[in-house]
Each structure stands twice: as C-alpha cells, then as structure tokens.
Amino acid sequence: MNNLLPLFKWGTDYLVSNGYSIEHSPEIVLSTPWSHVIRFATSTENFYLKQTPPSLFLSNEPKIIRVLSSQFHANVPDIIEINEDLHCFLMRDAGISLRQTLKTNFKPKLLCEAIKQYATIQLSAEECIATFLKLGVPDWRLNQLPFLYDHMLKQTAFLKAEGLTDKELQTLHSLSPKFSAQCKLLASFRIPETIGYHDFHDKNVLLDPITKRMTFVDWGETAIIHPFFSLHTCLEQSITHYGVTEGDSTYQKLQDACLEKWLGLATKEQLSSAFLLAKQIRLFWNILASNQFMLSVDRQAYQAYYPNQNSPIAGGFKAFLEGMH
C-alpha cells in the first residue's frame, strides 16, 4: 500500500490543480506484478491512473496510445497526463468492459463490431511503422521471426530452466526450416504488417453505456506484427468465455469480421488460408511476448501471484510443438 502513496498524491494533486473536486479516497481497482490501476472519483467524472513497470515493453503504453489518438483518431483512452518518473498516466473513464456486457447477453454482432473497429486501427497504422519503431516497439515482422526463433533456441540453459526437455529442444531445432518456410509463405500473401497487441480481446474493449462508443485499452504489449496474430487472440478468448466452437456458425462470423477489412487485397479464400497459417505462426509471437513480459516484471512477485502456474515461455513452446505436429 505504501508504494502506491506517491500515485495517490500525484493523481489527486493533478486533478485538484485542474479544477476537479475529489469525492472520496482513491480506490485501488487492480494491483498485480505488472500494473496498478487506481480510480479517482470526482464531482463530474471518474478518472483512472495506471502504473506499469519501468521496462519499455510495458511503460510505452501511454505514448503508443497518444500516437494512435493524435495521428489516427483511434478509439483509445483519453490520456490527460503522463508521469514518466512514476511510470504512470491518468485517463478518463471510458465505460465498462465489453466482456461484462457479453457475459450477461452474448451478442456475436457486438463482438464482430469490436473486431472490425480494431482491424481499422491496424490498417490505419500500416504506413507509420517507423513512428512506432522509434518509440521502441519491438519489430516482430515475419522476416524477423526465423532469426528470433533460432536466437531464442540458442539459450539452452535458460529454456531448460523454464521447463523444456532436451528432446523438446532437439525437436524445436529440427523445425526451424519448416517455421522459416511458413513465415515466407504467409509473407507471400502480401498482407501489410502493422501494430498489434498481445491482449486484444473483449475484456480490453470498453463500452460506453450511453454513447455505445468502444474504446480499446491495454496497449502495453504492442509490437509490429502480422495483423492476423492478435485477431486470433480475440477468437481464442471467444472460445474460452462464450462456448464458441471452432468451425461453428458463430466462429465463422467472427472470422469473417477478422478478414473483412482486408478483402480488397485478396479473395476470401486466400485470406482464410493466410488466417489459418497465421494461427500457427502466432504461437511463436506468443512466446516472444511472454518472454518480454517476464523480463519486464518482478519474477518473484509474478510467481507469488501465480504460485501454481508453469512458465509461460515453456508452455508457449509446448503449444508451438503441438501445433506443428
């Protein structure tokens, strides 16, 4: 609690100095090894303060959001101030999570709309990759992935400590040419790479109950990737939380929403083939993101928070192996 006092003070001081009247004590909404979120209730509206670890992979979030807002008018949080010393930022309330709405009444049409709006952000950002790279966003484009794959597999001691066996490592090494070929094949569809973030799903889409405006939040794990990677994350979550089955009519509607914005580049059949291929390749993106995430947080605090969870890096490679076979 004491470590959050500077956040309480800064948030309160900023809001009061800008004419807001604080209604009651700030409320801790979320406290994890990777972020703290605090709600400030004022007489006119609510504000949220989010603090991340200092690593660029997570602390870059407010800068990424501001670029998305200023250059592309994307539906992202309205950030009113950033405190780089405390690695935090203040933003306006944007509503309740879409998951909260869908858990009460699952409407595939609403989730399809969220997918299409997110895809629009991705398309808008295609021409500004250099801007994000200058911010320090990781370059995980398809032409980089085979090199990153081989580089990661050279870290034998680390991967064994994470929980991979000698046999698994040997198999992973043998799959390097196949993985490289898959990346080249996906690149041959010529779908422009752009920004995407590891946590794109309905829980990170906020819905304003009055205006129905959707706001896309939690951009801390952003990278330059193939656009279909993060769209698959959303589909995975729909299977987990809403009983959607891969191949059923609802899944097909969601997949069609994922592909719609790219229909000008290829036929639906071609895009479907690319989407299926991206599903496998993205498993290595999951590993890259998990590795960067684990490097960004306090490992002991993370293990205390998830005492029974296996290494996400080893788990990612095991899922990759399963997918390749």
C-alpha positions as CSV (number, residue, x, y, z in Angstrom):
1,M,0.0,0.0,0.0
2,N,2.8,2.5,0.9
3,N,4.3,2.1,-2.5
4,L,1.1,3.4,-4.0
5,L,1.0,6.6,-1.9
6,P,3.0,8.6,-4.5
7,L,0.5,7.6,-7.1
8,F,-2.4,8.7,-4.9
9,K,-0.7,12.0,-4.2
10,W,0.2,12.7,-7.8
11,G,-3.2,11.8,-9.2
12,T,-5.0,13.8,-6.5
13,D,-2.7,16.9,-6.9
14,Y,-3.1,16.9,-10.7
15,L,-6.9,16.6,-10.6
16,V,-7.4,19.2,-7.9
17,S,-5.0,21.7,-9.6
18,N,-7.0,21.3,-12.8
19,G,-10.3,22.2,-11.1
20,Y,-11.7,18.8,-10.2
21,S,-13.2,18.1,-6.8
22,I,-12.3,14.7,-5.4
23,E,-15.4,13.0,-4.0
24,H,-13.7,10.3,-1.8
25,S,-10.5,8.5,-1.3
26,P,-8.9,6.9,-4.4
27,E,-9.8,3.3,-4.9
28,I,-7.4,0.5,-6.0
29,V,-9.1,-1.3,-8.8
30,L,-6.3,-3.6,-9.8
31,S,-3.0,-4.5,-8.2
32,T,-0.7,-7.1,-9.9
33,P,3.0,-7.5,-10.5
34,W,2.5,-5.8,-13.9
35,S,0.2,-2.9,-13.2
36,H,-1.7,-0.9,-10.6
37,V,-4.9,0.8,-11.5
38,I,-6.5,3.4,-9.3
39,R,-9.9,5.1,-9.7
40,F,-10.3,8.7,-8.8
41,A,-14.0,9.8,-8.4
42,T,-14.6,13.5,-8.9
43,S,-17.8,15.5,-8.8
44,T,-18.1,15.4,-12.6
45,E,-16.5,12.1,-13.8
46,N,-14.2,9.3,-13.0
47,F,-10.5,9.1,-13.9
48,Y,-8.2,6.1,-13.8
49,L,-4.5,6.1,-13.1
50,K,-2.4,3.2,-14.4
51,Q,1.1,2.4,-13.4
52,T,3.3,-0.1,-15.2
53,P,6.9,-1.5,-14.5
54,P,9.6,0.8,-16.0
55,S,10.5,-1.5,-18.9
56,L,9.8,0.0,-22.3
57,F,7.7,-3.0,-23.4
58,L,5.0,-2.1,-20.8
59,S,5.8,1.6,-19.9
60,N,5.4,2.7,-23.5
61,E,1.7,2.3,-23.3
62,P,0.6,5.9,-22.9
63,K,2.9,7.1,-25.7
64,I,1.6,4.4,-28.1
65,I,-2.0,5.4,-27.2
66,R,-1.2,9.1,-27.8
67,V,0.2,8.4,-31.3
68,L,-2.9,6.3,-32.1
69,S,-5.2,9.1,-30.9
70,S,-3.4,12.0,-32.5
71,Q,-2.4,10.5,-35.8
72,F,-5.2,8.1,-36.5
73,H,-8.1,9.3,-34.2
74,A,-8.4,5.8,-32.9
75,N,-10.8,4.9,-30.2
76,V,-8.3,4.6,-27.4
77,P,-8.2,6.1,-23.9
78,D,-8.2,9.8,-23.5
79,I,-4.9,10.3,-21.6
80,I,-4.8,13.6,-19.8
81,E,-1.4,13.4,-18.3
82,I,1.7,11.2,-18.1
83,N,4.2,11.0,-15.2
84,E,7.4,9.3,-16.6
85,D,9.1,9.4,-13.2
86,L,6.3,7.3,-11.7
87,H,5.7,5.3,-14.9
88,C,2.0,6.1,-14.8
89,F,-0.6,8.0,-16.6
90,L,-4.1,9.4,-16.0
91,M,-7.0,8.8,-18.3
92,R,-10.8,9.4,-18.4
93,D,-13.4,6.8,-17.7
94,A,-14.4,5.1,-21.0
95,G,-17.1,2.7,-19.8
96,I,-17.4,-1.0,-18.8
97,S,-15.6,-3.9,-20.4
98,L,-17.3,-5.5,-23.4
99,R,-16.9,-8.9,-21.6
100,Q,-19.1,-7.7,-18.8
101,T,-21.8,-6.9,-21.3
102,L,-21.4,-10.1,-23.3
103,K,-21.3,-12.3,-20.3
104,T,-24.8,-11.1,-19.5
105,N,-26.1,-11.4,-23.1
106,F,-23.7,-12.7,-25.7
107,K,-24.2,-10.9,-28.9
108,P,-21.8,-12.0,-31.6
109,K,-22.7,-8.9,-33.7
110,L,-21.3,-6.7,-30.9
111,L,-18.0,-8.7,-30.8
112,C,-17.8,-8.6,-34.6
113,E,-18.1,-4.8,-34.5
114,A,-15.2,-4.6,-31.9
115,I,-13.1,-6.8,-34.2
116,K,-13.8,-4.6,-37.2
117,Q,-13.0,-1.4,-35.3
118,Y,-9.7,-2.9,-34.1
119,A,-8.8,-4.0,-37.6
120,T,-9.5,-0.4,-38.8
121,I,-6.9,0.8,-36.3
122,Q,-4.4,-1.8,-37.6
123,L,-5.0,-0.7,-41.2
124,S,-4.6,3.0,-40.3
125,A,-1.2,2.3,-38.7
126,E,0.3,0.4,-41.6
127,E,2.0,3.5,-43.0
128,C,3.5,4.6,-39.7
129,I,5.5,1.6,-38.6
130,A,8.6,3.8,-38.4
131,T,6.9,6.0,-35.8
132,F,6.3,3.1,-33.5
133,L,9.7,1.6,-34.0
134,K,11.2,5.0,-32.9
135,L,9.2,4.6,-29.7
136,G,10.9,1.2,-29.1
137,V,8.1,-1.0,-30.1
138,P,9.5,-4.5,-30.9
139,D,9.9,-5.4,-34.6
140,W,8.4,-8.9,-34.9
141,R,7.6,-8.8,-38.6
142,L,7.6,-12.1,-40.5
143,N,11.1,-11.5,-41.9
144,Q,12.5,-11.2,-38.3
145,L,10.8,-14.3,-36.8
146,P,13.1,-17.1,-38.2
147,F,16.1,-15.2,-36.8
148,L,14.4,-14.6,-33.5
149,Y,13.4,-18.3,-33.3
150,D,16.9,-19.5,-33.9
151,H,18.4,-16.9,-31.5
152,M,16.0,-18.0,-28.7
153,L,16.7,-21.7,-29.2
154,K,20.4,-21.0,-28.6
155,Q,19.6,-20.1,-25.0
156,T,19.6,-23.7,-24.0
157,A,20.3,-23.3,-20.2
158,F,17.5,-20.7,-19.9
159,L,15.0,-22.8,-21.8
160,K,15.8,-25.9,-19.7
161,A,15.4,-23.9,-16.6
162,E,12.0,-22.8,-17.9
163,G,10.9,-26.4,-18.2
164,L,11.8,-27.6,-21.7
165,T,13.4,-31.1,-22.1
166,D,16.4,-32.0,-24.3
167,K,14.1,-33.9,-26.6
168,E,11.7,-30.9,-27.0
169,L,14.7,-28.6,-27.7
170,Q,16.0,-31.0,-30.3
171,T,12.6,-31.2,-32.0
172,L,12.3,-27.4,-31.9
173,H,15.7,-27.0,-33.6
174,S,14.7,-29.5,-36.3
175,L,11.6,-27.5,-37.0
176,S,13.5,-24.3,-37.8
177,P,13.4,-24.7,-41.6
178,K,9.7,-25.5,-41.6
179,F,9.0,-22.5,-39.4
180,S,11.0,-20.3,-41.7
181,A,9.2,-21.6,-44.8
182,Q,5.8,-20.9,-43.1
183,C,6.8,-17.3,-42.4
184,K,7.8,-16.9,-46.1
185,L,4.6,-18.4,-47.2
186,L,2.5,-16.1,-45.0
187,A,4.5,-13.1,-46.3
188,S,3.7,-14.1,-49.9
189,F,0.1,-13.1,-49.3
190,R,1.4,-9.5,-49.1
191,I,-0.8,-8.5,-46.2
192,P,0.9,-5.4,-44.7
193,E,2.3,-5.8,-41.2
194,T,1.3,-3.3,-38.6
195,I,0.8,-2.8,-34.9
196,G,-0.9,-5.4,-32.7
197,Y,-1.1,-6.1,-29.0
198,H,-1.0,-9.3,-27.1
199,D,-4.1,-8.6,-25.1
200,F,-6.6,-7.8,-27.8
201,H,-9.9,-9.4,-26.6
202,D,-13.3,-8.3,-25.3
203,K,-12.2,-7.6,-21.8
204,N,-9.9,-4.9,-23.1
205,V,-12.6,-3.2,-25.1
206,L,-14.6,-0.7,-23.0
207,L,-18.2,0.2,-24.0
208,D,-19.7,3.5,-23.0
209,P,-23.2,2.6,-21.8
210,I,-24.7,5.8,-23.1
211,T,-22.9,6.6,-26.4
212,K,-22.0,2.9,-27.1
213,R,-18.6,4.1,-28.2
214,M,-15.9,1.4,-28.0
215,T,-12.5,2.2,-26.5
216,F,-9.5,-0.2,-27.0
217,V,-7.3,-0.3,-23.9
218,D,-4.2,-2.0,-22.5
219,W,-1.7,-1.4,-25.4
220,G,1.3,-2.2,-23.2
221,E,2.5,-5.3,-25.1
222,T,2.4,-3.7,-28.6
223,A,4.7,-4.9,-31.4
224,I,4.9,-4.7,-35.1
225,I,3.4,-8.0,-36.3
226,H,1.2,-9.6,-38.9
227,P,-2.3,-8.2,-38.3
228,F,-3.9,-11.6,-38.1
229,F,-1.9,-12.7,-35.0
230,S,-3.8,-10.5,-32.5
231,L,-7.1,-11.2,-34.1
232,H,-6.6,-14.9,-33.4
233,T,-6.2,-13.9,-29.7
234,C,-9.7,-12.5,-29.7
235,L,-11.1,-15.6,-31.3
236,E,-9.3,-17.8,-28.7
237,Q,-11.0,-15.8,-25.9
238,S,-14.4,-16.2,-27.5
239,I,-13.9,-20.0,-27.4
240,T,-12.8,-19.8,-23.7
241,H,-15.5,-17.5,-22.4
242,Y,-18.6,-17.9,-24.6
243,G,-18.6,-21.6,-25.6
244,V,-17.9,-20.8,-29.3
245,T,-16.6,-23.8,-31.1
246,E,-14.0,-23.5,-33.9
247,G,-15.8,-24.1,-37.1
248,D,-19.4,-23.4,-35.9
249,S,-21.5,-20.6,-37.4
250,T,-20.6,-18.0,-34.7
251,Y,-16.9,-18.7,-35.1
252,Q,-17.3,-18.3,-38.8
253,K,-19.0,-14.9,-38.3
254,L,-16.2,-13.8,-36.0
255,Q,-13.5,-15.0,-38.5
256,D,-15.3,-13.2,-41.3
257,A,-15.2,-10.0,-39.2
258,C,-11.4,-10.5,-38.8
259,L,-10.9,-10.8,-42.6
260,E,-13.4,-8.1,-43.8
261,K,-11.1,-5.1,-43.8
262,W,-8.5,-7.0,-46.0
263,L,-10.9,-8.2,-48.7
264,G,-9.5,-5.5,-51.1
265,L,-6.2,-7.3,-51.0
266,A,-7.1,-10.9,-51.8
267,T,-10.1,-13.2,-52.1
268,K,-11.9,-14.5,-49.1
269,E,-10.4,-18.0,-49.8
270,Q,-6.9,-16.6,-49.9
271,L,-7.4,-14.6,-46.7
272,S,-8.8,-17.7,-45.0
273,S,-5.7,-19.6,-46.0
274,A,-3.5,-16.8,-44.6
275,F,-5.5,-16.7,-41.5
276,L,-5.1,-20.4,-40.8
277,L,-1.4,-20.2,-41.4
278,A,-1.1,-17.2,-39.1
279,K,-2.8,-19.2,-36.4
280,Q,0.3,-21.5,-36.2
281,I,3.0,-18.8,-36.6
282,R,1.4,-16.6,-34.0
283,L,2.3,-19.2,-31.4
284,F,5.9,-18.1,-31.6
285,W,4.7,-14.5,-31.3
286,N,3.1,-15.6,-28.0
287,I,6.5,-16.8,-26.9
288,L,8.2,-13.6,-27.8
289,A,5.6,-11.5,-26.0
290,S,5.7,-13.8,-22.9
291,N,9.4,-13.6,-22.8
292,Q,9.4,-9.8,-23.0
293,F,6.6,-9.6,-20.4
294,M,8.6,-11.9,-18.0
295,L,11.7,-9.7,-18.4
296,S,9.5,-6.7,-17.6
297,V,8.1,-7.8,-14.3
298,D,9.4,-8.9,-10.9
299,R,9.7,-12.7,-11.4
300,Q,9.3,-13.5,-7.7
301,A,6.2,-11.3,-7.4
302,Y,4.8,-12.9,-10.5
303,Q,5.4,-16.5,-9.1
304,A,3.8,-15.5,-5.8
305,Y,0.8,-14.1,-7.8
306,Y,0.5,-17.3,-9.8
307,P,2.0,-19.9,-7.5
308,N,0.8,-22.9,-9.5
309,Q,1.4,-21.7,-13.0
310,N,4.1,-23.2,-15.2
311,S,6.4,-21.0,-17.2
312,P,4.5,-19.2,-20.0
313,I,7.6,-19.5,-22.1
314,A,7.9,-23.3,-21.8
315,G,4.1,-23.5,-22.2
316,G,4.3,-21.4,-25.3
317,F,6.9,-23.7,-26.9
318,K,5.0,-26.8,-26.0
319,A,1.9,-25.4,-27.7
320,F,4.1,-24.5,-30.7
321,L,5.3,-28.1,-30.9
322,E,1.8,-29.4,-30.6
323,G,0.6,-27.1,-33.4
324,M,3.5,-28.1,-35.7
325,H,2.5,-31.7,-35.4
